[in-house]
Amino acid sequence: MRGVSSEHPETIVRAGQFAPDFDLPVLVGGVKKRFHLKEQLELRNVVLAFYPLNWEAVSARQLVEYQVERRRFVARNTEVVGISVDSIMNTTEWEREIGPFDYPLCSDFWPHGEVSRAYGVFREQDPYAGASERAIFVVERSGKILLRKVYDLQELPPLAETLEALRGL
């Protein structure tokens, strides 16, 4: 697919640039699979929702909100994809507790934080050193990033802001 970058940038990925491609272990509705960004973009727009850690209150609220409002994303031909640096096994246990979710939860565990680093959202300092920032990337089917926003660790990303970025697609 044209547009999706296969190289890891040395700088922060910004709106207007092409999203770095990746392939990660994923959990969808309790089933472990693989998630390849390039393949998903052939079908639909994608919201990459990086969150710091499983078992963290704001992350739980964020992911539950995406499930509750899933129909609004589907209506815009968009898939939400949660991404954390936690292992797929940890994500499986957590999803059993707060889910189930009908959208993908990716594990950026090994190599640790590689995708978070590629998107410029890997935390090198405390708090949560070694985790990702709480960040949203809205990626249109061409692979171009329409929105890139990093939030405070304790801030719940406003759903309306993400949906607004999808308007007109």
N, C-alpha and C positions, 0 to 999 in steps of 0.2 A: 504494500500500500504506500502510495506517495505521501510524504509529509511526516510520518512518524519517524522520529530520530532513533537510531540504534546506538548512538554514541552517548556516553555520559558527559554532560557539560561540566566545565570547570567553574561555572558561575551559576547563579540562581536562575532557574527557568522562569521566564516571564510570560505574561499574556502577550499574544501575538506570535510567539514562537511555537515550534512543533514539540509535542510531548515526547519525551524519551520513551521508547518501547520497553516493555518488560514482560517477563513470564514468571509467575509466582504460584506457590501452592495456594489453594483457595478452598473455602468452605461455603457451600451453597445449600441451604436447607438441611444442614447436618451431613451433607455428602462431600467428601474430599475429592478435589479435582485439580486442574491447572487453569490459571487465568493468564491469557496472552492478550495484552492491550490491543495490539494490531488486529487480531481476529475480532475482538469486540467492536472496534471502530468500523469494521466493514459492515456491521449491522445497525449500529446506533451510536448516539452521543454517549459520553461517559462523564460522570462526576466522580473524581478521585477524592475520597474523604480520608485524609491522613488523620489519625488520632494517636495520642501518645501511648496509651497502654490499655490492655484489657483490665478488668476489675477496677476501673476508675470511674467515679460517679458521673462526671460530665460526658465521658465517652459512652457510657451506657445510655444516658439521656439522648445523646446525639444519634446513636444507632437505632434506638427504639423509635425516635421521631421519623427517621427515614423509612422504617417499616410501616408505621402508621400512615404516612403520606406517600407511600409507594405509587399509588395510582396516579398521582400528579406528575411523577417522573415518567412513568410508562406512557402517559398521554402525550408527553413531549419526546417520545422515542429515545428515552435516556435511561441508562443503567447507573445506579449508584454503586460504588465499589469502596468498601471500607478497607483501609490498609494500616496495619500496625507492625511493630517490630517483634511482637510476641510470636511464639511458636504456633504451628497449626494445631498441636495438641492442646495448648493452653486456650487457643481461640475456640476449639471444639467444646471444651468444658464450659467456658464462659457463655457461649452461644446457647448451650443447653439451659443455662440459668436465666438468661434475659431474653431469649428468642422464643421461637425460631424466626429466622430472617429468610426472606425470599430473594435476597440479593447477595452478591459475593462479598466475603470477608477474606482478604488476602493476608498472608503471613510473609513479612519482609525480614524473616528471622535469619536466613542464611543465603549468601553471605550477609552478615548482620547489617541491616539498614542500607543495603545497596541501592534500593529503589528510592528510599527517603533521601539518600545522599544525591542521587541523580536529579532529584527534583529540588534540591537545595533546602530540605526541611528536616535534616537530621540534627538532633540536639547534641552538641558537644559538651555543654555545661549544665550544671544543676540549676533548677530542679529537673529531674527526669533525663539526666545525661544518658545518652545511648538509646533514647526513644526518638520518635518523630515529633515535630511540632503538630499542633492542631491546624490543619490547612485544607483548603478546598481548591481543586483545579477542575474547571469545567472545560472539557475537551470535545470539540465538534468532530463529526465523522471524518473530516479531512486530516485530523490529527492536530489541528491548530488549537492552542489554548485560548479560550475566550475570557476566562477569569482565573486569577491566582490570588488567593488571599490567605494570609496567616493570621491566626487568632491567638489571643492570650490562652494559656493552657486551661484556665478555668472559665473561659467564655464559650457558650454554646453558639456555634455558627447559625446565624438567622436563616431559616429555611427560605424565606421570601427573597433574600439576596441571591441565593443559588438559583432559585426558580426564575428570577428576573433575568439572570444571565442566559438562561435557556430560551427566553422569549424570542420568537421569530425563527427558530431553527426548524 
